[in-house]
């Protein structure tokens, strides 16, 4: 991390964190597949004397985010320190949120990943966290690894829990022909609300259907983008959620009817199109403008291959983006 601004966890130590947006599920890969995308939350964290807290937030969701100890990044940092038997310092957070909040693009996972990475940076030299530690800490706070895995590690990730409940992930490189575009509505949707409409059981044939499509989706994203339309079919969650986000459902159906691999991004209500080439993204955007009566913000994004990053900023040094 370079020259230390202060000893691990001591007041004055400052770290800079950058974490990508993510889209989970990707159609059939419910609670297991996630993709990192090139919209970012940026966070500067400085350790302060114990008990002090100063939070500054700009960007998406800034008006709704708490400025007290209940802030998700604050509670995540404290969780990591406590997990390794250390006392968390006071904190100054300066956050710029580029990941849309409440739109199915992993804003809470980005906050958790940012908090885990910030804690790792503040603890470096005293406790050095492995990738396994990072994912385990993030999963303990977030509750499931499908969004936090790509937020931490980038690319396409397969996430799962072993028989003991421990999270694991496998990162894959996405074919360069895959061109993501996200359509973001003005409305929001909480993950809790989106999950509440899902029943405890699904028909066996639907489960088999999704197993085949999930396997095909890995091949489509890594080797054969021409298979993306078939590979993104789903019977486990999107139909059940359709009534709670009718505009999203209408847009997904219209895009898929026109040959675009469109899915609900995460728990929604944003729509992700995995286009097989940059030119197809523009065609998808044109179609959205034609078929929808409600406004959708178009985000032409790339797959983020790096994931979350953390580096130390010495006291008094200005931050310069590379």
Secondary structure, DSSP 8 states (H G I E B T S, - for coil): --S-SSSTT-TT-EEEEEEEEEEEETTTEEEEEEEEEEEEEEEEEEEESTT-EEEEEEETTTTTS--STT-HHHHHHHHHHHHTT----EEEEEEEE-S-TTSSS-HHHHHHHHHHHHHHHHHTTTS---HHHHHHHHHHHHS-HHHHHHHHH-SEEEEEE-TTS-EEEEEE---TT-EEEEEEESS---HHHHHHT--S---HHHHHHHHHHHHHHHHHHHT-GGGHHHHT--SSSHHHHGGGSHHHHHHHHHHHHTT--EEE-TTSSSEEEEESSHHHHHHHHHHHHHH-SS-EEEEE--B-SS--EEEE--TT------
